[in-house]
Amino acid sequence: MIKVIMRKSLAVFLFLTILLGYRFLASSYAASVPEVPVKGMVTMVDLGADKCLPCKMMAPIMKRVEETYRGKAAIIFIDVWKDQAPARRFGIRAIPTQIFFDKDGKEVYRHTGFMAETDIVAQLKQMGVE
């Protein structure tokens, strides 16, 4: 009888540990996703996944663009395989998808698929970002 109670207690303990660990990871990931669009700033958000091939190809481009336009435009990557809420919010049907917002938070342009650095820069310039 004591062994049965101990097994059930252990099972409950393990279940709660796993559940709390999952909730912690989910909440810490959600906290790391910035507000999109960024208020008062031109924003480009790239919705993709770390393991998607075109997304991997865009990763170094996104890093360069983010560094080049730091303080001038918000350049944000969101992994929609880790958090599907942004994909639903923005109506994403394929990845990667890039969405550009003006300073007022209005969507100005949307592109699906790999987007070359020159095209990203051209879009940002067209939106007044130098």
N, C-alpha and C positions, 0 to 999 in steps of 0.2 A: 504494500500500500504506500509506504513512504517513497519507494523508488518511482512509482507512478506519479506521485505528486511532484517529486523532484524533476522528472522528465517534462511534465507539463509546465512547471515553473521555468525550466531552462528553455523550452520551446517559446513560451511567452516572452521571456527576456530576449532571446535572439530575434524574434519577430519585431519587438519594439526597437531594438538596436538598429536593425536594418531600416525600419520605417523612419526613425529619427535621422539616421544618416542620409537617407534619400532626401528627406525634407530639407536638411541642412544644405546639401549640395544644390538642390533646386533653388532654394532661396538665395544662396550666395551667387549662383549664376545669374538669376534674375536681377540681383542688385548690381551686377557688373554690366548689364545691358543698359546703355545710356538712353536718355530720352530722345526720341526721334519724331520729328525733326528738332534740331537744337534751336531754341528760341533766339530770334534776332540774328541768325547766321545762316548763310547758304549751307545746305546739308546734302551730302551724297551718302546714301546708305547702300551697301552691297549685301544683299541677302543671299547666303550660300551655305556651304558646309566645308569643314576642314578636309574632308575625304573625297569631295567631288573633284574630278580632274580639271574642268575649266576653272573651278574656284581655286584650286592649287596653283594653276597657271597665273591667276590674277593676284595672288597673295603678294608677290614682290612688287607688283605694280601699285597695289593699294598702299603698301608701306611707303613707297617713294612719293606717291601723291599726298599721303597724309603728312609726311615730313615737309614737303614743298609748300603745302597750303595751311600748315599749322598756324592758327590764329586768324586765318583769312576765311577758311571754310571748314566745316566739320566733315570729316571723312570717317565713316563708321562701317565696320563689318559685323554682321550678326549671323551666327551659325544656326540656321533654322532646323537642323537635325538635332541640336541640343535643346532648343527652345522653339516649339512650333507656333507659339502665340503670335510672334511678329509675322510669320508667314500667313496666318489667317487674317491678321489685322490689315495687311497690305495686299491681300488677294494674290499671293504668289502661287503660280502654277508650275513654274520651272525655275531651276537655279543654274547659274547665278542670275539674279535680277538686280539691276541697279536703279535706284530711284533718286531723283534730284529734286530738292525742295528749295524755294526761294526764301528770303529772309523772313517773310511773313508766315512760313510754314505751308505754303501752297505747293502741291506737286506740280512740277513744270515739265519733267521729262522722265520717261521710263524706258529701260532697255533690258532685254532678256538675252542671256548667253554671255560668252566672253566679250569683254569690252577692252579695246586697246587703250593704252595710256594716252595716246594722241587724241583719241575720241573723248576720253574723260576730261582732259585739259581743255579741249575745244568747247565742251559743254559748260564747264566752269567759267571759261572766259565769256561765253555767250551770256552767262548769267551775271556778268559784271565782276567776277573774281579775277584779280590780277596776280 
